[in-house]
Amino acid sequence: MDKTILSGNEAFARGAFEAGVKVASAYPGTPSTEILENIAHHYPSIDSSWAPNEKVSLEVAIGACFGGARALCTMKHVGVNVAADPLFTLSYTGVRGGLVLIVADDPELHSSQNEQDSRHYARFAKVPMFEPSDSEEARAFTRLAFEASEQFDTPVMVRSTTRISHSKSIVYPQAPVENLPAPSLVRDPAKLVMLPGNARKRHYFVEERLANMAEWSCSQSFNRIEEGRGDVGVITAGVAYQYAKEVLPEAHVLKLGLVHPLPKQLIREFAARCKTLYVIEELDPFIEEQVRAMGIEVHGKDLLSVCGELTPGRVAAGLFKQEIPEGFTPTETLPQRPPNMCPGCPHRGVFYELNRLKAYVTGDIGCYTLGFMPPLSAMDTCVCMGASIGNATGISKVLPPEEQKKVVAVIGDSTFLHTGINGLIDMVYNGSTATLIILDNSTTGMTGRQDHPGTGYSLKGDPSYQVDLEGLCRSVGVKHVYTIDPYGLEETRELIKREMERPEVSVIITRRACMLHKRDLIQRKPPLFVDADKCTACKACLKLGCPAIKWNPTAGTKGQAEIDKLICVGCEVCMQVCKFGAFGVCDEK
């Protein structure tokens, strides 16, 4: 095909295919998830798989590249924190086959717990980083990154953002490369075994490599000067380039495709031609600070925020105090629609009971983080993947015995396998008294219902070994492991209450599949209704926060609860909450 329209993530997948990638590994994380999913669905020649976490996924890719194959690893920005350990040493070892790490940042925190800027990781680890500004560059830069990886003996990072990953633009697919070297075992311990004696020598190589790449990039087309008119210049990269072109259509533009190392000689030549120079970049002043360190006067974060995404409107307002309308402006005030657990979510009842028990809940990353939201209001901490268990251990260490009983950690099945196992080992090893609840909904729900080692299926949908969570917990020394259906509120409450009183580690596994599970594991039930004659307007059912339960203030004398039958899944949790028997099951006929 001559051209097509692809999202950035689809284009990254295409670029990997064109580059001759043999192995691709990842842990799902928005906004990077669809890269591996597209590889699995459209490019079967690539061995693609979900790993338990980002560190493992990068180590899988490293192994493939040490075998002489081109390998891809993808993750969201916070995933690099998990993968940083092997990444920094990989910078020293270098590669055999090309290795590319695509990292998707999330300015504006659309689905993340922080706004970290991954360009700092490239600088810190001393590896190059490309940054595409549209889907075509996502394809082309991925392919280019593998070439640069092998040319300079380095892993290469490619930075995306939510807007690049999820927006679509025209792409010009190319034929895949041919005649790549066949993978093979080649022993080279001086290069690949990073004992101090070897690593000291490789450090000199890394510094020389960066200097060579900076010089090389000055003459490459991915770093280009776009001539304009006047004496205003802009240095920019990534999606910010699109905004700069829209707001400053006549300015001279130095568009950077390689954001680390910077082409400093090219920057000096460009700056010398401009009376006024702007650096337009999202998040941190990564480019700006380095340009200032070169002695070049420039405007950047003195006018533009370091927080959130840029948009054409925000750029215009920052640079020129101009107001540019952005998107649709409603004529009426719309109600707030905060994120919420789905109707029938198996986590809802657990958090409802944790609230009633006044537990101090250390939370984790997943759909269940919404247990923090009113009216459930049953989460007190949330830091990163797997932190709930360690947090619970640490908090319980400093509390008196009666307070210790209140501490409960919650974590999803996928997150437990990602980073929670180590925390549980620590709980047992160091005698924690906290209670752990593993919320097992048989999927990685928050990022789009992906599989993981506990589901029994691989990325490609092939049957695989299913981790036995109960057996795993017992194997690390947990004596008290219980499994329960969270739809049974009384049983769930009594079990949690009992285990909170236990002065040693216990694990409760609440097991019921996600309502949106892609394998449709849910038994369909008819929706419920509210019997108007029995509803006393006590509003107890509203404390569940179920989207299917509405309040009609004009019904009856005090108002009444109502059920939206279009979204009610018949889980009957609300029926257990109501003390007056006002909820009934609709006649399926």
N, C-alpha and C positions, 0 to 999 in steps of 0.2 A: 504494500500500500504506500502511496505517495505521502499522505498525511492523515492524521486522525486527531481526535480530541481526547486527551487523557488528564486525569488528576495527577498531581505531583507524585503521589505514592504509586500510581499505575505506571508513571514514567520511570520512576526509580527501578521498578521491577523490570520494565522493558530494557533499561540500560544495563542491568545486571545480566539479562539474557544475552544481549548483544555482545557483552564483554567476555562471554564464555565462562561465566561462574559455574562452578561444579557443586558447591555447598553453600547453603544459606541458612542461618540460624538466628533466632530471636526469642525474646519474651514479649508478648503483646503489650502495647502501651500506647494510648492515644497521645499524639496524632500519627504514630508510626506504624500502627498495626497492619494496615492494608497492604504494605509492601510485601510482607511474607505471604499474606493470603493471596495476593495476585500472582506471586511466583508459583505457589502451590497449584492454583487453578489453571494458569495459562502456560506455564513453562515447566512441564514435567521432567525435562532433561536435567533440571537442577534438583539436587537432593535438599529439600527444604524441611525444616522441623522447628517446633516449639521446644525451647529449653526451659528447665525449671526456673531459671533467673538469668539476668543479663550477663553476669560473670561467666556462667557456664556457656552461654551462647557465644560469647567472644572467644572463650577457650576452645570451643568446637571449631570455630572459624580459623583460629590460630593453628590448630592441628592440621586442618585441611591445607592451609597455605604452606606449612612446613613440609607437607607431602608434595608440594609443587603445583597444587591446584589453585585457581582463583576462588576466593571465598568472600562471602558477604555476611555482615552482622548488622542488625538494625535494632534501634531502641528509642524510647523517648528520652528527654534530657535528664530526668532523675535516674534513669537506668544507667547512665554513665557513672554515677556515683557508685553503683554496685559493681560495674565492670572496670573501675579505675585501676584496681590492683594489677590485673594482667596487662591492661593497656599501657601503663607506664613502662613496664619491662619490655613489652613488645616493641616499643620505640627503640630500645637498645638492640634487641636481637635482629630487628628488621624482618624481612620476609623471604620466602622462595617464590611461591606463586603470589600474585597480588592479593592484598587484603584491604577491604574498604569497610569502614564503619559509618553507617548513616544514622545520624542522631537528629531527632525532631524536637525542636524547642517549642514552647507553648506560651508566647507572649499573651498577656491578658488572662492567663490561668483559666482557660476554657475548661480544662479537665485535669488540673494538676494542683499540687500543694505548694509549689513555689515557681518563681520565674527565672531560674538560673540561666545564665548565658553560656552555652557550651563552647563558645569560641575560646574561653579561658582554659578549657581542658586541652584544646589543641596546643595552646601556648605552653601550658604547664607540662604536658607530656612531650612537647617538642616534636609534634607531628603536623604535617600540613593539613589544611582544611579548605575545601571548596564550598562555595555557597551559591546555589542557583537562584535565579530570579523568576523563573517560570517553569512550566512542565517540560518544555523542550530542553532547557538547560539541565533540568533534573535528569533527563535521559542522557544527554551528552556528557555532563560532568561525571556521572557515574561511570560511564565508559572510560572517560579520560582519567578518572581517579585510579582505575586499575592499571592503566599504562604508566602513570606517574609512580604508582606504588612499586612496580617492578623496575622502572628506570632508576629510581633513587633509593631502592631497598628500604622502603618505609611503609608502615601502615598509613592509610590516608582516611581522614574524616571528611564527611560531606554533611553540611548543616542544612536542615530544612526547618521550617516553622509551620504552624498550623495552617496559615494561609497558602503556603506553597504546597503542603501535603494534600490539602482538601479542595483547593480550587482547580479549575480545569482550563487548559489552553491548548493551542495547536502543537502537535508533536510530529516530527518527521522521522519515522522509524528507519533504521539502517539494517543491513544484513549483519548477522553475527560474525565475529572474528573467526578466522580459521587457522588451523595449523599451530595451535598453542602446544607447548611441550606437554608430553604425557606425564601425569603424576608418577612419582617414584620415591623410593627411600634413598636419601643421600645423607650420610653422616657428616656433620660439621659441628661438633660440640664446642669448638672455640667461638662459634657464632651464636649458637642456640642455647648453650648452658651458661646462665648468668651467675656464675660464681664471681666473687669480687675481682679476681684477677682478670677474667674475661670482660666483665662489665666496665672496668676502668678504661680499657682500650676502646670499647664500643662507644663510650661517652664522647670521646674525641670525634669519632665518626659521625655521631648524631649532630654535633655542633657544626661540623663541616658540611653535612648534608643540608641543614637549614640555610646556611649561607649560599650554597650552590642553588638551592631552589628559589631563594629570593632573587638572585641574579637571573636565573632562567625565566622566572615569571615576568620579568620586565619586558620581554620580547614575545610573550605568548598572547594569542588573540582573546583568551578569556579575561585578561586585564586589558581594557581598551579605553581609549579617549574618544568620546563623541563630541565633535566640534559643535559649538553653539555660536551665539553672538554676545558682544559685550564683554564685561570683565568679571562676571560672576561665575564661580566654579563650584562643582559639587563632587565630593567623593562619597561613594555609596556602594552598597552590595545587597544581594538578596532581594526580598520583596520590597524593601525600602527604595530600591532603584525605580520600581514602577511608580511609587508615590512621588519621588523626586522629579521624574519626567513629566508627571501631570501638573505639578505645582510650579515647576521651573522649566517650562518647555524650551526656553531660549538659552539656558545656562550651558556652559561647557561641563561635561560630565566625565569623570573618571570612574568607570564601572569596574569594580573588582570582582573577579570570579574566584580568586584565591585570596582568602582573608587572613591566612597565616601560612608561611611568613609573608609579610607585606612587601610589595615591590618598591622599596624606599627611593631608589633612583628615579623611577617613573613618577612617584608622588612629588619629588622635588621639582622635576621638570614641569609637571602639571601646575603645581602651586605657583611657580615663578610667573606664569602667564595670567594669573587671576588677582584682581584687586581685593575681592571678597571671596572667601572660601568657606563653604559649609561641609560638614560631615553629617550625612543623614543615615542613621543606623538604628535598629531596634534594640531595646534593652540597654546594656552597658556601653559606656564610651570606649569601646575596645579599639576601634580604629582611631578615634579622635585623640586618645591619650598618647598613642604612639606617634601620631603626626605632630602633636604639640611637643613631644620629647625630641623631635627632629628640629625644633626651633621655628616651626611654621605656625603663624597665627591663624586660628580657625574658629568658627562658631559651630557648636553642636549641642551638647546637653545643657549649655547655658540658655538655650532657647527651646529645646525639646525634652520631654520627660524621659527619665530612665525607667519609668513604670508603664506597663501595658504595651499594647500594639501601637504602631503608627498607622495613620490613615492619611489620605490626601487632606482631609479637613484639619487634622491635628498638625500636620506639617505646615499648612498655610497659616493656621492660627499661631503656631509657635514662631515662625520666621517673620511673618508680616502682619500679625494680628488681624488676619482676614477670617471671615466666617464663610465656610463652604458647607452647604447643606449635605448631609450624609444620609442617603437612603430614604426610606419611607418614614414620614412623620405622621403619627396617628392624629386624627382630629378630636378623638375622645381619649380620656384617661383609661388605660387598660388595667385590669387587675394584675397584681403580681402573681407570677406563676413559678414559685421556687421549685427546684428539683424534688422529686418525691419517689419513694419506693412504689413499684407497680402494684395494682390491685392483686391481691393474693400472694404478694411476696412472702416467702417463708421466714424472712428476717423480722417482719413487723411484730409478730407476737412476742418474739424473744426480747426485743427492745421495750415493748410495752410492759413486760414483766420485770425487766431490769429497772425500769423507772419506778414501778410499784415497790420493788424491794430496796429502793434507794441505794443501789450499788454504785460504786465509783468505777466507771467503765473506761479502761484504756483501749482506745480504738485503733483501727488500722485502715489500710487503703483498699477500697472496694465499694460496691453499691451500698453496703451496710454502713458506710460512713454517714449516710443520710439518717442514721439513727440519732445523729446530733440534732437534726432539725425538729422544731416543734411540730406536733404536740408530743412526739415520743421523748425528745430531750433526754436521751440516755447515752450520751457519750461525752467524756470529759477530756480526753487527749487524743491526738492523732498526729503522728510525726512522719513516718515513712513506712515502706513495706516491711512488715515483720516486727516493727517497734513495739506493738501493743504488748507482746509477751515480756520483753525486757523491761519495758516501762512498769508493768505490773509487779515484776520482781523487785525493781528498785524502790518503788513506792512502798511496797509492803515491808521492806527492810527497815524503814525509818518510822513506821507507825506503831502505836501500842496495839496489843492483841485484839482488842475490840474493834479498832479501826481497820486492822488488817483484813478482817472478815469481809469488809465491804468491797475489796478490790477484785474486779473481774476483768480479764482480758478477752476481747473478741477479735476473731480473725477469720477470713474466708478460707475455703479449701485451697484455692490456687495460691493465695498469699502465704498460707501456712507452708506449702511446699516450696515457695519461692525463697523465703527467708525466715519463716517462723520456727522451723525445726531446731535450729541452733538455740533459739531463745528457750524452747521447751527443755532442751538438754540442760541448759543452765538452771532453769527452775528446779529440776530434779536434783542436779548435782549440788546445788547450793541451798537446798532445803527451803524453797519459797513456799509460802502459805496461800498464794493467790490461786484463783480458779480460772481455768481457760475454757472458753467456748469456741469451738470451731464451727463456723456457720457453713455447712456443706450444701451448696446448691448445685453441685455437679457441673459447674462450668466456671469460666472466667467471665463473669457477667458484665462488669463495668466497661470493658473494652470491646464488647460485642459478641459475647458468648463463645469464646474460643475454648478449645480443649486444653487439657493439661495432664500431667502424669496420673492424676486421680480420677480422670473420666473414663479411662480405658480406650481412648482413641487418639490417634496422632493428628498432626496438622492436616494431613491429606485425607483424614477420615478412616484410615485403616485401623482395625482392632489392634489394641496394644495391651500390655500389662497394666492393670489398674492397681494403683497403690492402695494398700489396706491401711487406712488411717488409724483404725483401732489398734491393729497389730503394730504399726509404727510407733504409736504413743507408748504402748506397753514395752516395746523393745528398748526404749530409752529410759525405762524405769518408772513410768507412771503406773501406780497400782490401781487407781480408781478411774476407769474409763467407761463412759456411759453414752449410749446413742438413743436419741429420742426424736419423734416427729414434732416439729415446732408448732404445727397446727393445733395440737392439744395443749391449750393454755394452762389448765390446772396442773397437768402432769409436768409441763415445762417449768412452771413456777415452783412447784414443790421440789423438783430435782435441783434447780439452781439454788434455792433457799437452803437445802440440805448440804450441798457441796460448798456453799459459802461458809458454812459453819465448820467445815472440816479443816483442821489445822495442818494440812499438807496439800501437796499438789493434786488436783483432780482435773480431768478433761471431760467436758460434755460436748458431744458431737450432735448438732441439730441437723438432721438430714432430710431434706425435701428439695426436689429439683426446682430450678428457676422457672417461673411461669412462662418465660419466653425461650425456654430451652429449644435449641434448633433441632433436636431429635424428637421433640414433642412427647416428652415423657409424662406429661400431666394428664390425669384422668379428667375429662371434661365434666363439669357439673352445671346444673341449671342455676341461673342467678337467684338472688334473694329478693325479698320485698319487705317493706315495713308495714305492719298492721297499724293503721292510724288509731284504732280504738285502744291499742295497748301501749303506744308510745307516750311516755310521760314527760317528754322534753328534758330529760335529765342530762343529755349530751354526753353520756359516758362513751358512746360509740365513736364520737368525734375525736376522742383521745387516741384512737388508733391511727389517725391521719390517713385513712384509706381514701384514695381519689374517687372510689365508687360510692362513698357515703356523702350525701349533700345535706345541707340544712336549709329548710324552707321556713323562713321566719313568719310567713303569712298563713301557714297551715295551722289549723286548730286554734287554741286560745293562747298558747305560748310558743308556737312554732313546733316543727316536727322534723325528724330525720327522714330522708328519702334515699332510695337506691337508684343509681344510674345503671339500668339493666344492660346497657350496651357494653359496659366495661367490667361489671361484676363477674367474678369467676367462680362464685359459689364456694369459697374456702371455709365459710362458716365461722371464722374467727370472731366477727362482730356478734354473731348469735351467742357466743360464749360470754361476751362482755356484757350484754344486755341482761339485766336482772328481772325484766318484766316480760320476757318472751315475745318482744315486739317484732322480731325478725322471723320470717318464714321462707320456705323454698317455693319458688315459682313452679307452677304446673308446666312441665316440659311441653305439653300439648298446646 
